[in-house]
Amino acid sequence: MKVYEYCSIGLLVVALVLVPLRASANPEAAILFDARSMGLGGTGQGLSLGAASTFNNVALLNDVERGAMTLAMSPLVIRPYGPLLNYDTVTVEQGEGQRAVVPLPFLGGALRVHERVVVGLAAHVRNGFGGEFRNVLDDHDLTLALAGFEIQVPVSIEITPQLFVGAALRFQYQQVSSEIVAPIFDGSNGQLLAAALVRQDMSGFGAIPGGTLSVAYRPIDDEDARLTLGATYRSMVRVDVTGDTHVGLQVINGAPMGGAPPCANFNSTTMEFDCATKARIRTPHVLSLGAAFEGLERRLTVAGDFVARFYDSSNRNIVTRDRNDASAAPVSVVALRWRNTYEARVGGEYVVLPQLLLRAGYAFYTSATPKSTAGVLAPSPGVGHMLTGGVGLRFGPVDLDLAAGGIWSGATVSPGTQGPSDLNPPQPPTPGRYTADMFFIGLSVAYHHGREI
């Protein structure tokens, strides 16, 4: 086997591990802003959330009286578990990752510029994930830090007193950094030959913004009761990321010989090379439907959302290329086989006192990660469950909301599970139990200018 073949496998494994984090199982499912929405199980299509409606249903920005602003912080704590190769014994053992804290800030504002029109601006993290397994091979770690940032420019228009529509432009920036240790086996006899040691840093802005379309309808709206029906469509966004990829080899059995990668800078003594690489990251089309009913003189709110993320059409393959030579063969082509995901969210809120509100919620979601591409740093395959709770305090025009919750997900990959059939060489997943513990807290402060006290 040539050195170039070794290195290509290393890059392929990097893509196989990294890319699912961006669009599977689901980093976005844990991205919740506005602690009121978080406490209600992540619902929001039928909820009046002030400036935070930018993240959920843009049409409901029209509930802003004169102006509104929301500042939120929702740190997510992740600890992954999964099977790892013991390079000394060449056996698979269950690994326990380090805890990673992903800060998730949100800042948004809205302003009424006409009796029927509200405009806004918001900045927040669109997706984020991370993980770390230490000393996987000698002093080499397995690490990942991934984040996507988004700026939204929304507008909401009142069509009738019961019907509102909204739209937004979305500008994205994606960043990923990692250190990966990937085993390389002899395809003929299964012998462990070497390990690819890969370090990668890539980032970029989306040249073409995405779009959001929302609608909200209120067939019931009086002092005693309100029913809000909402729907939002969020388009795919393409972000071209560029950066540097460094690949080295640690030979374990035998001595690889011959060949050099097309992206140059190959050192035959240290068996290392550097590539100036580029790739395209896509966020999926998303369709959200929901409703919220406020009864008992508007003291009780019951909300429910359904969310479909169309990962199947966003990225069937990820192609990593030498960015300095567009005519060169791809450094790697990775088949991910993402699947569409579906989420059901429900939540309830009760006004104990005019200044005190209690909340609880639950969500169920399916994973975009199939078992054939499971990885210890990727969100777990299978299904996930989320439980949340929260409390709201009202001080005149200011809302202070607190929330907390946890997400549990996981699945077992059996021995003999096949990887994607179009990979060459095949890359079957490591058999074992893939799980992750995720916990989060939320704090948001919202100001509502013009709200009646």
Secondary structure as GFF3:
##gff-version 3
##sequence-region A 1 453
A	DSSP	alpha_helix	3	23	.	.	.	ID=ss1
A	DSSP	three_ten_helix	27	30	.	.	.	ID=ss2
A	DSSP	alpha_helix	35	39	.	.	.	ID=ss3
A	DSSP	three_ten_helix	50	54	.	.	.	ID=ss4
A	DSSP	three_ten_helix	58	63	.	.	.	ID=ss5
A	DSSP	beta_strand	67	73	.	.	.	ID=ss6
A	DSSP	beta_strand	76	86	.	.	.	ID=ss7
A	DSSP	beta_strand	91	96	.	.	.	ID=ss8
A	DSSP	beta_strand	100	102	.	.	.	ID=ss9
A	DSSP	beta_strand	105	114	.	.	.	ID=ss10
A	DSSP	beta_strand	117	137	.	.	.	ID=ss11
A	DSSP	beta_strand	140	160	.	.	.	ID=ss12
A	DSSP	beta_strand	163	185	.	.	.	ID=ss13
A	DSSP	beta_strand	192	205	.	.	.	ID=ss14
A	DSSP	beta_strand	210	221	.	.	.	ID=ss15
A	DSSP	beta_strand	226	234	.	.	.	ID=ss16
A	DSSP	beta_strand	237	251	.	.	.	ID=ss17
A	DSSP	beta_strand	272	283	.	.	.	ID=ss18
A	DSSP	beta_strand	285	295	.	.	.	ID=ss19
A	DSSP	beta_strand	300	310	.	.	.	ID=ss20
A	DSSP	three_ten_helix	311	313	.	.	.	ID=ss21
A	DSSP	beta_strand	317	322	.	.	.	ID=ss22
A	DSSP	beta_strand	332	335	.	.	.	ID=ss23
A	DSSP	beta_strand	341	353	.	.	.	ID=ss24
A	DSSP	beta_strand	356	366	.	.	.	ID=ss25
A	DSSP	three_ten_helix	371	373	.	.	.	ID=ss26
A	DSSP	beta_strand	383	395	.	.	.	ID=ss27
A	DSSP	beta_strand	398	413	.	.	.	ID=ss28
A	DSSP	beta_strand	432	449	.	.	.	ID=ss29
###
